[in-house]
Amino acid sequence: MNTRARVTAIPVMVAASLGLGSIATFGKALAHPGHVHTAPNLQPTGLEEINLTIEESGVTGMPESIEAGRYLVKVTGPEPGEMGPSGIMAIQLPEGVTPKQAHDDVLANPNEIPGWAMESHFGGGVVLDHGPENWAVLDFTPGAWIVTTLFGTTLGVEFEVTGELPTDLPDPGANVTLDLLEMVIRVSDGEFVAGENLVTVHNAGAQIHFVDISKVPDGTTKEQIEGLMDSFMTGTPPAADGLQEADVMPAAYIAEMSGGVAVTVPLMLDAGTYFLSCWIGDPESQLPHAMMGMWDLITIE
């Protein structure tokens, strides 16, 4: 959880929480989590591939036009470093907002939510949080898109999605499905296993959400999570025998997605207890979703 969850950091975190700057706020904690890594053996077959590379100047390899559909998006980039993971995000900007305007807004005000962010469509992404390569299954609906880095420090690359989204999209074969709602994270189908997992995350809510996965000590209870949350809200340290902030070890991050979006990602998980949460800022209360109850605790045996 670290600095991302402290109430003292909430104004900054909320300001940075809508995609383009979200990782920058708490990326250092994700640099070397050590509990979760990708599961390359689960890579789906039969999907058209898009191969992207993250370079200093931005994302390369994106075709100018693709057909609407489901794609296996593979990304190569730098190793996770001091500022945490790199990766890409796919976004549809609101009409009238250009990639340059979006880029300039992020650079000029990295700790403020751009006015256009809440009207954007976030299609998920690929996060390089455990090495220089990773992949995800993403759906692209018709219209104008950009692909940009997680940090938003590079100019978004424009591409057009043509045609209609097929009604018979290939099943990526996930062994577990997570549903995101306001303010709920829940396993709706299957179960996590120790070892290789292919996880489909479906945002069935109206707001933008992401999923943070953190390792907590075995035997951690929901009451202990609630106690730690209370300590963030009140500023009072948790009881000495309670769950401490240092006990919560960031493990993986599944990038922002808008309502109706589903992404499928590979994860290799050790046996143990994991804390799932979303820290996007609520537009009305300005509180992170996790503080409003959007979290869950799972045990993998």
C-alpha positions in Angstrom: 0.0 0.0 0.0 2.8 2.4 1.0 2.6 6.1 0.1 -0.2 5.5 -2.5 -2.7 4.8 0.3 -1.8 7.4 2.9 -4.5 10.1 3.5 -1.7 12.6 3.4 -1.0 11.6 -0.1 -4.6 11.4 -1.3 -4.8 14.8 -2.9 -1.7 14.0 -5.1 -2.8 10.4 -5.7 -6.3 11.5 -6.7 -5.0 14.1 -9.0 -2.8 11.6 -10.7 -5.1 8.6 -10.7 -6.8 8.8 -14.1 -4.4 7.0 -16.3 -1.7 9.1 -17.7 0.0 9.9 -14.4 -1.2 7.2 -12.0 1.9 5.1 -11.8 4.2 8.1 -11.3 2.6 8.7 -7.9 3.4 5.4 -6.4 5.6 3.6 -9.0 8.6 3.3 -6.7 6.8 0.8 -4.6 6.0 -1.4 -7.6 9.6 -1.5 -8.9 10.6 -4.9 -7.6 7.5 -6.5 -6.0 8.9 -10.0 -6.2 5.6 -11.9 -5.6 4.0 -11.9 -9.1 5.4 -12.3 -12.6 4.0 -13.0 -16.0 3.0 -16.5 -17.2 4.1 -16.7 -20.8 2.9 -20.3 -21.2 -0.7 -19.0 -21.0 -0.4 -16.8 -24.1 -3.6 -17.3 -26.1 -3.4 -18.6 -29.7 -5.5 -17.6 -32.7 -5.5 -13.8 -31.9 -4.0 -11.3 -34.3 -0.9 -9.7 -32.7 0.2 -6.1 -32.2 3.8 -5.8 -31.3 4.8 -2.5 -29.6 8.1 -1.2 -28.3 8.6 1.5 -25.7 11.5 3.8 -26.6 12.7 7.1 -25.2 10.7 9.0 -27.8 7.5 7.1 -27.2 5.7 3.9 -28.3 6.5 2.5 -31.7 5.0 -0.3 -33.8 1.4 0.7 -33.7 -0.3 0.4 -37.2 -2.1 3.4 -38.4 -5.3 1.4 -38.8 -6.6 -1.9 -37.5 -10.0 -3.7 -37.7 -12.2 -3.6 -34.6 -11.6 -6.7 -32.6 -9.7 -8.6 -29.9 -5.9 -8.5 -30.1 -2.9 -10.0 -28.4 -0.8 -6.9 -27.6 2.8 -7.6 -26.9 5.1 -4.9 -25.5 8.8 -4.7 -25.1 10.4 -1.9 -23.1 12.8 -1.0 -20.3 13.2 -3.0 -17.1 11.3 -1.7 -14.1 13.4 1.0 -12.4 13.4 3.4 -9.6 10.2 5.0 -10.8 8.5 1.6 -11.1 7.1 -0.2 -14.1 6.7 1.1 -17.7 4.0 0.0 -20.1 1.4 1.3 -22.5 -2.2 2.4 -22.3 -4.8 2.6 -25.1 -7.1 5.6 -24.8 -9.9 7.3 -26.8 -9.7 11.0 -26.2 -12.8 13.1 -26.2 -13.7 14.8 -29.4 -11.7 18.0 -29.9 -8.8 16.9 -27.6 -5.7 16.2 -29.6 -2.8 13.9 -28.5 -0.5 17.0 -28.3 -3.0 18.8 -26.0 -3.3 15.8 -23.8 0.5 15.4 -23.7 1.0 19.1 -22.9 -1.6 19.0 -20.1 0.1 16.1 -18.4 3.5 17.6 -18.6 2.4 21.0 -17.5 0.3 19.7 -14.5 1.4 16.2 -13.6 -0.5 16.3 -10.3 -3.8 17.6 -11.6 -6.6 15.7 -13.4 -6.9 17.1 -16.9 -10.4 18.3 -17.7 -10.7 15.8 -20.5 -9.8 12.8 -18.5 -13.2 11.9 -17.1 -14.6 12.0 -20.6 -11.9 9.7 -22.1 -12.4 6.0 -22.8 -9.6 3.9 -21.2 -9.2 0.6 -23.0 -6.7 -1.0 -20.6 -3.0 -1.6 -21.2 0.1 -3.7 -20.8 2.3 -3.2 -17.7 5.9 -4.1 -17.6 6.2 -4.4 -13.8 8.3 -7.5 -13.7 10.6 -7.4 -16.7 11.1 -5.9 -20.2 8.3 -7.9 -21.9 4.7 -8.6 -21.2 1.4 -8.9 -23.0 -2.4 -8.6 -22.6 -5.5 -9.3 -24.5 -7.2 -6.0 -25.4 -10.4 -5.1 -27.3 -10.5 -2.2 -29.7 -13.8 -0.7 -30.6 -14.3 1.6 -33.7 -13.0 5.1 -33.6 -9.9 7.2 -33.1 -7.4 6.0 -30.4 -4.0 6.8 -29.1 -1.5 4.5 -27.5 0.8 6.1 -24.9 3.2 5.3 -22.1 1.9 4.7 -18.6 3.7 7.8 -17.4 2.2 9.9 -20.2 5.5 11.6 -20.7 5.5 10.7 -24.4 3.3 11.9 -27.2 0.4 9.5 -27.9 0.5 7.7 -31.2 -2.7 8.0 -33.1 -4.4 5.0 -34.8 -7.9 4.4 -36.3 -10.1 1.4 -35.5 -12.4 0.6 -38.4 -15.4 -1.7 -39.0 -17.6 -3.1 -36.3 -16.7 -5.1 -33.2 -17.5 -8.7 -33.8 -20.1 -10.3 -31.6 -18.2 -13.6 -31.4 -14.9 -12.5 -30.0 -12.5 -15.4 -29.3 -12.4 -16.6 -25.7 -8.9 -16.1 -24.2 -9.4 -19.0 -21.9 -9.0 -17.2 -18.5 -9.2 -19.4 -15.4 -10.5 -16.6 -13.2 -12.7 -13.5 -13.9 -12.7 -10.3 -11.8 -15.7 -8.0 -11.9 -15.3 -4.3 -11.1 -18.3 -2.3 -9.9 -19.0 0.8 -7.8 -17.5 0.1 -5.2 -16.8 -3.6 -5.5 -14.1 -6.0 -6.6 -15.1 -9.6 -6.8 -14.2 -12.9 -8.3 -17.2 -13.8 -10.4 -16.0 -16.9 -12.1 -13.2 -19.5 -11.5 -10.5 -19.1 -8.9 -6.9 -18.0 -8.6 -4.4 -20.9 -8.3 -0.8 -21.1 -7.1 1.2 -20.8 -10.3 0.1 -19.7 -13.7 -3.1 -17.7 -14.0 -4.9 -16.0 -16.9 -7.1 -13.3 -15.5 -9.9 -11.5 -17.2 -10.9 -8.2 -15.6 -14.3 -6.8 -16.6 -15.3 -3.3 -15.6 -19.0 -3.7 -15.2 -19.3 -0.3 -13.5 -19.7 3.2 -14.8 -16.5 4.8 -13.4 -12.9 4.2 -14.5 -11.2 1.5 -12.4 -7.9 -0.3 -12.1 -6.7 -3.2 -10.0 -3.8 -3.1 -7.6 -2.7 -6.5 -6.3 -0.6 -6.6 -3.1 0.7 -9.4 -1.0 -0.2 -9.4 2.7 0.9 -11.8 5.5 -0.8 -15.2 5.4 -3.8 -15.2 7.7 -4.6 -11.5 7.2 -8.3 -10.8 7.9 -10.7 -8.3 6.4 -11.0 -6.8 9.9 -7.2 -6.1 9.8 -7.5 -4.5 6.4 -10.3 -2.3 7.7 -8.2 -1.3 10.7 -5.4 -0.2 8.4 -7.8 1.7 6.3 -9.2 3.4 9.4 -5.7 4.4 10.4 -5.2 6.2 7.0 -8.5 8.1 7.5 -7.8 9.1 11.1 -4.0 9.5 11.0 -3.8 7.2 14.0 -1.3 4.4 13.6 -2.8 0.9 13.7 -2.5 -1.3 16.8 0.9 -2.8 17.3 -0.5 -6.3 16.7 -2.6 -5.1 13.7 -1.8 -5.0 10.0 1.0 -2.4 9.3 1.6 -0.4 6.1 4.9 -2.2 5.8 3.2 -5.5 5.7 1.4 -4.7 2.4 3.8 -5.4 -0.5 2.7 -4.2 -4.0 2.8 -7.1 -6.4 1.0 -6.2 -9.7 -1.1 -3.5 -11.4 -3.8 -3.9 -14.0 -4.2 -0.6 -15.9 -7.2 1.7 -16.0 -10.2 0.7 -17.9 -13.5 2.4 -18.5 -17.0 0.9 -18.0 -17.7 -2.0 -20.3 -14.1 -2.8 -21.0 -12.6 -6.2 -20.4 -8.9 -7.1 -20.5 -7.1 -10.4 -20.0 -3.7 -10.5 -18.4 -1.2 -13.3 -17.3 -0.1 -13.6 -13.7 2.1 -16.1 -11.9 1.1 -16.1 -8.2 2.6 -17.7 -5.2 0.4 -19.3 -2.6 -0.6 -16.8 0.0 -3.0 -14.0 0.8 -3.5 -11.0 -1.6 -5.2 -7.6 -1.2 -7.1 -6.4 -4.3 -8.0 -2.8 -4.5 -8.7 0.2 -6.8 -7.3 3.6 -5.8 -8.9 5.8 -8.5 -10.3 9.0 -7.1 -14.1 9.3 -6.9 -15.3 12.3 -8.9 -17.7 13.4 -6.2 -16.1 12.6 -2.9 -12.5 12.8 -4.1 -11.7 9.7 -2.0 -9.9 6.8 -3.6 -12.3 4.0 -4.4 -10.5 1.6 -2.0 -11.4 4.0 0.9 -15.0 3.6 -0.2 -15.0 -0.2 0.1 -13.6 -1.2 -3.3 -11.2 -3.9 -2.2 -11.2 -7.6 -1.5 -9.0 -10.2 0.2 -8.2 -13.6 -1.5 -6.2 -16.6 -0.4 -4.4 -18.8 -2.8 -3.6 -22.3 -1.7 
